[in-house]
Amino acid sequence: MCAKVVDKEEKKDRILKAAIGEFAKKGFAKTTISDIAQAAGIGKGTVYEYFENKEEIINYSFNYFMRFMQFDIETILITEISAREKLEQILDLFSDMNNWGSTDFIELMFDFWSEGIKNKNSRGGLLKDMNKFYRSYREIFADIIVKGMGDGSFRKDINPGYIAAMIIGCLDGITVQWVLDKEAIDLSEAIKTIKSTILKGILPNQTGRSVKRRPK
């Protein structure tokens, strides 16, 4: 009985992996259930045994897609290193293109955004899942900032929630520009620049205040 349950989960994962690969190559609109079934090496009818329709596959694919990066982040969070080191290592994850597998998968994130906004009133709830994802990432960054404020790694006069939102906004913003113009933007170097700029702003004694000049 247990073996059968595991087999069903493995097959569901195989369908999701195949779907993500097809979505990355063709986009959501041009990918059919038949394409997914063929990529997974199963019959079209088998896909419907696990998913009601393509919309449901898209919703599940988003969570499956984000699971990979989340696992690496959680690995960093449990290590016994300073808050600053945790922040730096997480940002390094995003700057290393190898962590994404291929550039197609980065562009797929924008398809998820578009699909979520387009179908925001559908019962599938992709937009709700995306909101949950962004909320969890803001909490991860905010918790690191709070710990850094406590151990002296970061300034104590900053707002952890806004810093977290700013980090994610910078990452999203530079990725959009990279997708639109890859020749002008080196994504890896751009994220490294974001990391160094953010650190300069939140490290102790880096208040960003202008130095007062002595009167002549």
C-alpha positions as CSV (number, residue, x, y, z in Angstrom):
1,M,0.0,0.0,0.0
2,C,2.8,2.5,0.9
3,A,4.7,1.6,-2.2
4,K,1.7,2.5,-4.3
5,V,1.4,5.9,-2.7
6,V,5.1,6.7,-3.3
7,D,4.7,5.6,-6.9
8,K,1.8,8.1,-7.4
9,E,3.8,10.9,-5.9
10,E,6.7,10.1,-8.1
11,K,4.5,10.1,-11.2
12,K,3.0,13.4,-10.2
13,D,6.4,14.9,-9.8
14,R,7.4,13.5,-13.2
15,I,4.4,15.3,-14.8
16,L,5.2,18.5,-13.1
17,K,8.9,18.4,-14.2
18,A,7.7,17.7,-17.7
19,A,5.2,20.6,-17.6
20,I,7.8,23.0,-16.3
21,G,10.2,22.1,-19.1
22,E,7.4,22.5,-21.7
23,F,6.2,25.8,-20.2
24,A,9.8,27.1,-20.2
25,K,10.2,26.2,-23.9
26,K,6.8,27.2,-25.3
27,G,5.1,29.3,-22.7
28,F,1.8,28.5,-21.0
29,A,-0.5,29.4,-24.0
30,K,1.2,27.2,-26.5
31,T,1.8,24.2,-24.3
32,T,-0.9,21.5,-24.5
33,I,-1.8,18.6,-22.2
34,S,-0.6,16.3,-25.0
35,D,2.8,18.1,-25.0
36,I,3.1,17.5,-21.2
37,A,2.1,13.9,-21.5
38,Q,4.6,13.2,-24.3
39,A,7.4,14.9,-22.3
40,A,6.5,12.8,-19.2
41,G,6.4,9.6,-21.2
42,I,2.8,8.9,-20.3
43,G,-0.6,8.9,-21.9
44,K,-2.7,12.1,-22.1
45,G,-5.4,10.4,-20.0
46,T,-2.9,9.7,-17.2
47,V,-2.3,13.4,-16.8
48,Y,-6.0,13.9,-16.1
49,E,-5.8,11.3,-13.3
50,Y,-3.6,13.7,-11.4
51,F,-4.7,17.1,-12.6
52,E,-8.1,18.5,-13.5
53,N,-6.8,20.8,-16.3
54,K,-3.8,22.9,-17.5
55,E,-4.6,25.7,-15.1
56,E,-4.2,23.3,-12.1
57,I,-0.9,22.1,-13.5
58,I,0.3,25.7,-13.8
59,N,-0.6,26.3,-10.2
60,Y,1.2,23.2,-8.9
61,S,4.1,23.9,-11.2
62,F,4.7,27.3,-9.6
63,N,5.1,25.7,-6.2
64,Y,7.2,22.9,-7.5
65,F,9.4,25.4,-9.4
66,M,10.0,27.5,-6.4
67,R,10.8,24.5,-4.1
68,F,14.3,24.2,-5.6
69,M,15.5,27.7,-4.6
70,Q,13.7,27.5,-1.3
71,F,15.6,24.3,-0.4
72,D,19.0,26.0,-0.9
73,I,17.9,29.0,1.1
74,E,16.7,26.9,4.0
75,T,20.1,25.1,4.0
76,I,21.8,28.5,4.5
77,L,19.4,29.6,7.2
78,I,20.2,26.6,9.5
79,T,23.9,27.1,9.3
80,E,25.8,28.6,12.3
81,I,27.0,31.8,10.5
82,S,26.3,35.5,11.1
83,A,23.3,37.3,9.8
84,R,25.5,39.2,7.3
85,E,26.9,36.0,5.9
86,K,23.5,34.5,5.6
87,L,22.2,37.5,3.6
88,E,25.3,37.5,1.4
89,Q,25.0,33.8,0.7
90,I,21.3,34.0,-0.2
91,L,22.0,36.9,-2.6
92,D,24.8,34.8,-4.1
93,L,22.3,32.1,-4.9
94,F,20.4,34.5,-7.1
95,S,23.6,35.8,-8.8
96,D,24.8,32.3,-9.7
97,M,23.1,31.4,-13.0
98,N,23.9,27.7,-12.4
99,N,21.3,27.6,-9.6
100,W,18.5,28.3,-12.2
101,G,19.5,25.4,-14.5
102,S,18.9,27.6,-17.6
103,T,17.8,31.1,-18.5
104,D,14.5,29.7,-19.7
105,F,13.5,29.0,-16.1
106,I,14.2,32.6,-15.1
107,E,11.9,33.8,-17.9
108,L,9.3,31.3,-16.8
109,M,8.8,33.3,-13.6
110,F,7.4,36.1,-15.6
111,D,4.9,33.8,-17.2
112,F,3.8,32.8,-13.7
113,W,3.3,36.5,-12.9
114,S,1.3,37.1,-16.1
115,E,-0.8,34.1,-15.6
116,G,-1.5,34.9,-12.0
117,I,-2.6,38.4,-12.7
118,K,-4.6,37.4,-15.8
119,N,-6.6,34.8,-13.8
120,K,-6.7,36.5,-10.4
121,N,-10.4,35.7,-10.0
122,S,-10.1,32.1,-11.0
123,R,-10.5,29.3,-8.4
124,G,-7.0,28.0,-9.1
125,G,-5.4,30.6,-6.9
126,L,-2.1,31.1,-8.6
127,L,-1.9,34.8,-7.6
128,K,-2.7,33.7,-4.0
129,D,0.2,31.3,-4.1
130,M,2.5,33.9,-5.5
131,N,1.5,36.4,-2.8
132,K,2.3,33.7,-0.2
133,F,5.6,33.1,-1.9
134,Y,6.6,36.8,-1.7
135,R,5.3,37.1,1.8
136,S,7.5,34.2,2.9
137,Y,10.6,35.6,1.2
138,R,10.0,39.0,2.8
139,E,9.8,37.3,6.2
140,I,13.0,35.4,5.5
141,F,15.0,38.5,4.7
142,A,13.3,40.5,7.5
143,D,14.2,37.8,10.0
144,I,17.9,37.9,8.9
145,I,17.9,41.7,9.2
146,V,16.4,41.6,12.7
147,K,19.0,39.0,13.8
148,G,21.7,41.2,12.3
149,M,20.4,44.2,14.1
150,G,20.6,42.1,17.3
151,D,24.2,40.8,16.8
152,G,25.6,44.1,15.6
153,S,25.9,43.1,12.0
154,F,23.5,45.7,10.8
155,R,22.4,49.2,11.8
156,K,19.6,49.4,14.4
157,D,17.8,52.3,12.8
158,I,16.5,50.5,9.8
159,N,13.1,48.9,9.1
160,P,13.5,45.2,8.5
161,G,10.3,44.8,6.5
162,Y,11.1,47.6,4.1
163,I,14.7,46.4,3.7
164,A,13.3,43.0,2.8
165,A,10.8,44.4,0.3
166,M,13.5,46.5,-1.2
167,I,15.9,43.5,-1.7
168,I,13.2,41.5,-3.4
169,G,12.2,44.6,-5.5
170,C,15.8,45.1,-6.6
171,L,16.1,41.4,-7.6
172,D,12.8,41.4,-9.5
173,G,13.6,44.8,-11.2
174,I,17.0,43.8,-12.5
175,T,15.7,40.5,-13.7
176,V,13.0,42.2,-15.7
177,Q,15.6,44.4,-17.4
178,W,17.8,41.4,-18.1
179,V,15.0,39.5,-19.7
180,L,14.2,42.5,-21.9
181,D,17.8,43.3,-22.9
182,K,20.4,40.5,-22.1
183,E,23.1,42.3,-24.1
184,A,22.9,45.4,-21.8
185,I,22.6,43.5,-18.5
186,D,24.9,40.9,-17.0
187,L,22.5,39.5,-14.5
188,S,25.1,37.9,-12.3
189,E,27.2,41.1,-12.0
190,A,24.1,43.2,-11.5
191,I,23.0,41.1,-8.5
192,K,26.5,41.3,-7.1
193,T,26.2,45.1,-7.3
194,I,22.8,45.0,-5.6
195,K,24.4,43.0,-2.8
196,S,27.3,45.4,-2.2
197,T,25.0,48.4,-2.4
198,I,22.5,47.0,0.1
199,L,25.2,46.0,2.5
200,K,26.8,49.5,2.4
201,G,23.4,50.9,3.3
202,I,22.7,48.6,6.3
203,L,26.1,48.0,7.8
204,P,26.9,49.9,11.1
205,N,28.3,53.4,10.7
206,Q,27.0,53.6,7.1
207,T,24.0,55.9,7.8
208,G,24.1,57.6,4.5
209,R,24.1,61.0,6.2
210,S,26.2,63.7,4.6
211,V,29.3,64.8,6.5
212,K,28.9,68.3,8.1
213,R,31.6,70.7,7.0
214,R,33.3,73.0,9.5
215,P,32.5,76.6,9.0
216,K,35.3,78.6,7.4
